[in-house]
Amino acid sequence: MHSLKHLSVLCACLLMAMPRLVAQDKFGLWGELGFQKSLDKHFSLESSIGLRADDNLHSVSRIDLGTGLSYKPIKGLKLGVGYVFLLNNNLREVDLATNSSGNWNGINVDHQFWRRKHRIYVQAQGKLTLGRFGLSLRERYQMTAYADANYVRDRYRGIVTESYTGEKMYAEQNGEGRWYAYDETVTRNKASKTRHYLRSKATIEYNIRHCSLTPYASFEISNNLADGFASDKRRYTAGAEWRLTKDKKHYIDFGYCYTSGDDDDDEGNLHAIFANYTFKF
């Protein structure tokens, strides 16, 4: 009963926040299904499949499939290594085009396309218990390899007159508006690339007495190792882990997170509600 009461309060808070979140430029819904297999008291195998819808729930933005191995040499320390395959949906984009002099001369419309990514990571996490509070710090190095991908671009060039009846598109810049005529469709290529990040995550949780819910809050920062250790992205999370059964095999992790900045996973500011299910055996 206590667990259901706490769960109801958390869900109510999330629902109250929904109107504000939906009003933002980007809102997402994330879900993940995970499995953990304990090999012995030190080693365990992990696997997961995830799905994200970030375009205000209009389309799937990412599908990922991961596997990893974790090792606990001593109490309070956990080491891990893993691989994640990602399939990202790059949505339709409309941008102003410029000529070699930097002057505005048209519009480019890039069609939606999917792109594959391969990611490997190595991480270490330390945890300290102080009374009913748990404090943890995780450091993760990740390398993401982007596969090359083709996409279609529609080029709109040439300012049209009122008598023009063909395909056209309107654009504004600095209060100035222009209509451009459709020019041609071309196939372009996104070249392959590799990005390296160090992701640091600090978490605080509270163990409620006689309750299967463990609320927590975390802050994560992504540092670009190829750009002078620049802090490209920050993520703020508030949620709870809910132990569904007494045998400690079934868990649901749910909550809200806000992401600002760009890195391998996100571009721009994003609000998201997440729910992850994990089966441990």
C-alpha positions, 0 to 999 in steps of 0.5 A: 500500500505504501508503494502504491501511495508513493507511486501515485504521488510521483505519477500525479507530479509527472502528469501535472508537468505534462502541459508545460513539457508538451509546450516546449520545442521538443518532447520525448517518450523513452522506453527500454526492456532490459535483462541482467544475468548474474554469473557469480558474485562478481560478474554479470551479463546485461542486454537491452533494447530501447525505443525513443520518440522525440519529435513530440511523439510524432515519430520514432527517433531512435532504436537501440540494442545493447549488450555488456559485461559488468564486474564488481571487484569489491563492495561499492565499485562496479566496472563495465564494458559494452557495445550498443547498436543504434539506428537514428531517424534524422527528421526532415529539415528546412534550411536557408541556403547561401552562396559562396559569398555568404548571401542568402540565395535559396532553401534546402529541404532535406528528407528524412533518413535513417543512420546506423551508429556503433558504440563501445563504452568502458565505465567505472561506478563507485557508490557510498551509503550514508544512512538511508542515502546512497551517493554514486559517481559513474565515469564512462568513456564512449566511442561512437562510430557513425556509418555513412548515409545517403539522403535526398535534398530538394533545392529551391532557387530563384525568386518567383513572381506572382505569375509562377504556378510551379512548386515553390517554398516561402522563407523568412530571414530577419523579417524579410520574406521570399518565395523560391521556385523548385530547382532540382532534387539531388542525393547527398551523402553524410560521411562516416565519422567517429566521436569520443566522449567522457560522460560523468554522472552523479546520482543521489537516492533515498531508501524509504523504509519498508517501501519498494520505491527508491526515488533518486535524482541525477546530473550527467555531463558529456565532455567532448574529448575531441574539442578540448574537453568541452561540455557539450551536453547536460542531463537532469533526471528525477525518477524512482526505481520500483521493485515489483516483486519480493524476489528482486527480479522485476524492476521498473525505473521511471521518471522525467529528464531534461537534456540541454546541448548536443552530443552523440544522442541528442541535439538541442533541448529536450524534455522526456518521460521514460519508463524502463523494465528490467528482469534480473535472474 
